[in-house]
């Protein structure tokens, strides 16, 4: 029998307020490690120092949320400032949850085409399987029967949101072409080591990426 996850999916994300950031420079950093377990202060490449204030906001929230997680976790920074179009929206399409089957926290921020959330008053279970869960997320979010007890809403532009695995979301379908900045800070008790992840050469203690990426959904921790 397929194991089911807890019946908690469809929760609303936590809005942590507006942050104005410098996004003038095009760049692409993917799951750059910036902190090791046992450390307190993040180590940032010089090009990313301008985002320290956002990371400090995340750090403050994590410490208030649970005081030991920040110190005991790996922390990763993703910064995607690229030109997007309806055919290339900048993130993988489809309903999903970040950190599925983990206690990871993910903080997201965007300056245009903000993330869309599916929020439900009902709870539901999912198979503990990455591929099947994606099908279920789409089925539940797009089912006509969910309309009376659920809603779809977009994040606010320039706002920072805290997400855990209970928050169902997708890249916006209403994509306006142009330069888009998307920033994510990920908190995990397990290292992210997928090939293609950015390497922080000022943080040699972090293991180098070795895990091959999959054609479909990729779990950053390698827990497939």
N, C-alpha and C positions, 0 to 999 in steps of 0.2 A: 504494500500500500504506500502511495506517495505521501510523504510527510507534508502537513499543512503548516503555514506560518501563522502567527497570532492574528486574530481578527481585529486589526487596528488600522488598516489602510484607508486613505482618504482624509487624513487629518489636514487641517489648515497649517500653512507654514507660519513661522514667527518673523514678523516684520521688525527689524532692528533700526529702522529709520534711514534718512537720506544721507548720502555721503557724496560730496563733490570731488571728483578725481581728475587728474591730468591723463587724458587718453589720446594725446596728439600723436604719439609715436606708434606706428604699426609694429606688432610683435606677436609671437606665438610661443608661449611657454606651457608645457603640459605636465602637470603633476611634478613640479619642481620640488624636491625635498628642501625644507627650510629649517626644520627642527627635528632633533633626535629625542627619543625617550630619555628622561633624566635631565634634560636641559630645559631652561626656562625661556631664554631669549632666542628668537629666530635669527638665522644667518641668511642675509639677502645679497644677491649680486647687486652691484652699484646701479644697474639700469632699473632695478625694481624697488629701490629705496623709497621712491615717491609713493609706493603703496603701503608703506609701513603703518600709516595711520589706520588703514582699513584692517590690517592684520592685528593691530592693537585693539581695535573694536571687537574683533573676533575673540582674541585672547581674553578680554574682559568678560565677554558673554560666557565663554566656556568656563571660566573660573567661577562665575556666579551660578552657572547651570550645575556644575559639579566640580569641586575644587581640586580634585586629583587628576582629572582627565588631561588637562593641558600639559602638566609636567610629565605624565607617563606615556604620552602619545607621540607618534610621528605627525608632522604637519607638512602639508603640501600646498603649493600655490600654482594655480593655472591662470594665465593671462592670455586671452585671445583678442587681439585688436586687428581685425581683418575686414576686407570688403565682403559683404554678404549680398546675396540675391535670393529670390524665392526658390530657385533651384539649388542653392548652396547657402543654407541659413546659418551655418557656422557651428551647429551642434547636430548630433544624430537625432533624426525625427522619431516620433512615436512616444506614447505614454510609458513611463518607467518611474522607478524610484532610485535615488542615489543611495549607495550603501545597502542594497538589498541583502537581507540575511545577516547583517552586521549591526554593530552599535556605532558605526562611523557617523560623524557629523559633517555636513557640507554647508558652507556659507556661499551664497551666490549674489552677484551684482551685475547689472547690465545697464548701458546708457541708451539703448533703443531695442525694439523688438523684444520686449521683456518676456520672460518665461510664463507659460500658461499652466495653471494648477487645476486639478480636478479635486473638489472638496465634497465629501459625502457625509450626511448625518448617520447613515447606516454603516455598520462594520461588516467586513467580509474576509474570508480566508483565501489564501493562495497556496498553490503547490510550491514546495521549497525547491524550485527548479528555475534556473535563470531564463531558459528559453520559453518554458510554458508560462511563466509569470508575465512575460511581455505580452503574450497573446491574451491573458486574462485581464491585464491592465486595459488594453484596447477594448476588449469585450465589455467590461464593466463601465468604462468611461463613455463609450459610444452607445450603450444600450438605452433605448427609449424608456425603459422601466425605471432608470435611475434619475429621470428628470425631476420628479416630484420631491426627491430627498437629497439632491446634489446640485452642484453648480460648477461652472468653469469660470475662472477669473484670472486676469493677467496680473503679474507683479507690477509694482510701481517703478517707473524709470528712476535710476540712480539710488534705489533703496537696497539695503543689505538684508538678506533673508537667511534664517537658519533652517536647514532641512535635515531630517533623518529619514530612515527607510519608510516611514509611514506617509510621507508626502509624495503624492502622485503628480507628475508634471511632464511637460514636453516643451520643445522649442516652439515658439509661436508660429502659427500658420499664416499670420498676417505680416509677412516680411516685407519691409521697405528696403530697397536696394541702397547701399551706402556703407560707410565705415561703421562698424559695430564693435563695442568693447564688452567683453564678457570676462568676469573675474570670479574664480572659485577658490576658496580655502578649504582644504579637506583635513579632517582630524581622524586618525586611525590608530588602533593598537597593533596593526600589522603593516609591514612595509609594502609600498607600491613598487613593483619591480618589473613592469611590463616594458618590453622593448619599444623604443620610441619615446619613452618618458624623458623629460629634460633632466640633465645632470647638473647638480650644483657642485662645481669644482672647488668651492670654498667649504664644502661639507664632505670630505673624503670618507668619513665614518659610515655614511649611508651605503648600503649594498648597491652595486651597479645593476641596471636592468638586465634581466636574463630570460624573462618569461615571454614566450611568443604570443602575439596577439591573435585573437580569433576573428573569423570573418563576420560573425554576428556580435551579440552583446559581449562586452569585455568587462569583467569584474576587476577593478584596479588591484585588489589584494590577491588575485589569482585564485580565489575560491569559486570554482565553477560548479 
